Amino acid sequence: MIGEQVTLIDPMATLLRKPAARRLFHAGLIVFFEIIAWLAFLGCIAFVIFMDKLYPFFLINQMIHDANLAARYNAYDLDMVHWAFRGMGALAAVLFLITARMLGTIRIKNSVLHVAGRNMKLLVEQLLKRKAAMESLEQRYPFEMLPDDDSVVMPVQKPHNDILL
């Protein structure tokens, strides 16, 4: 049974463990992208707030307040274009927020998997030590087990030193 447990656990523990350099690179890459996603989220929020002051987008605000364009275009259409750009900025902010949270979850999951792999290796070592101890006991005290569970093992009787018996 211990051998079967070792054959099940050891490949999983080996696959969960990565070399330290690769693990550090992957963790660093995930942290880098998580920071980029948080900064993009903050940038999208700033875009929505300061859209009327940014170069290509302040023209939409000027078009809304221009009297000459009000004659050619419907004010509702220009207002909808303005709100459409704000909505796309808000949608991008929500998507970057979701991405940043997912990257944080992946980073935490990877650290948990690393700990699980290390604990599985320790478990395999303990199982192998237990197996070695059991085998040494079996070699020291050979005892043949009975073929079925219904058999009763009678204790070995000591020889009597009593002369009367």
N, C-alpha and C positions, 0 to 999 in steps of 0.2 A: 504494500500500500504506500509506503514511503517513497519507493522508487517511482510509482505512478504520479505521486504528488510532485516530485522533483521534475519529472518529464513534462508535466503541465506548467509548472511555475517558472522554470528556468528559461525557456524561450521567450516568455512574456517579459520577464525581468530584463533579459538581454535586449529586446526590442525597445523597451521603454527607456533604457539608459542610453545616453549619447555621450560622446567624448566632450570634455569640458570646453574645448575651443569651439566646437560646433554649437553647443548649448549656449555659450556666451554670445556667439554671433547671432543666433536666431533670436535670443532674448533681446539683444541690443537692437536688432532690426525691427522687432515688434514694438519696442519702446519708442524707437525713432518714428515709425509710422503712426503710433498712437499720439505722439506729441504733434506731428504734422496734422492729424485729423482734428485735434483739439484747437490748434491754431487756425485751421480752415473754418471750424465752427465759429470761433470768435470773429474771424474776418467776415464771414457771411452776416453775422449779427451787426457788425459795424457797417457793412454795406447797406443793409436794410435801414439802419438809422441815418447814415450820412449819404444816402443815395442822391439827394438833391444838391450835394456839394461836390460830387465826383464828376470828372470831365465829361465822359460821353453821356452820362445819365442826367446831368443837370439840364441838358437840352430838352428833355421831356417835360420838365417842370416849366421851362421857358415857353415851350409850345403850348402848354395848358393855359398860361397867362397871356399869351400873345393874342391881340385883338384881330390881327389880319388872318391868322390861321383859324380862329373861331368861326370865321365866315365860310371857310372852305371845308373844315372838318367838324364833325359833331364833337362837342365838349365831352360827352359821355365816352366816346371812343378813345380820346386822348387820356381821359382819366383811367380807363380800363387798361391802357398800355402802361401807364404809371404803376397801377396796382399789380399788373401782371409781372413786372420786373421785381417789385417788392415780394410778391408771392414766390417767384422762382428763387430769390435770395433766401427767403425763409425756408423753403423746401430743401434747398442745398444745405442750410444750417442743420435742419433736422436729420438729413442723411449723414452729414459729417458727425453729428452727435451719436447716431446709432453705430456708425463705423468705429468711432473712438471707444465706445463702450464695448463693442464686440472684440476689439483688439485687446482691451484690458482684461476681458474674460478669458481670451485665449492665452494671454500671458500668465494669468493665475492658474489656468488649467494645466499649462505646461510645467509650472513649478510643482503642482500637486502630482502630476505624472512622474516627475523626476523623483520626488520623495517616495512615491509608490514603488518605482523601480528599485530604489535603494533598499526599501524595506523588504521587497520580494527577494532580493539577493541575500539579505540577512536571514530571511526565512528559509531559503534553500540551504544556506550554510548550517543553520540549526537542524534542519531535517537530515542533512548528510552526517552531522555529528551524532544525531540520535540513531541513525542507521548503523554507523560504525560501532557505537556503544552496544546496540542490540546484537550485532554480529559477533562482537568480542565475548559477550555473555553467552551466546549460543555455542561458541567454540570452547569456552571454559567449562560450561555445564551442559554437555550434550544430553538432550532429553527428547525422545521421539514422541511426537504428539500422536494422539489416537486419531483414527480416520474419521470419526463422527463426533458430534457434540453430545450424543446421548450416553457415551461411555463414562464410566466413573473410574477415576484413578485411585487405587488403594495405596495408602502409604506403605513404604517398605518397613517390614517389621524387624526390630532389633533382635539379634540372637540372645537367648536367655542364658544367664549364668547360674540359674537356679538348679540345683542338683535334684531337687524333689520333682521337678517337672519332667 
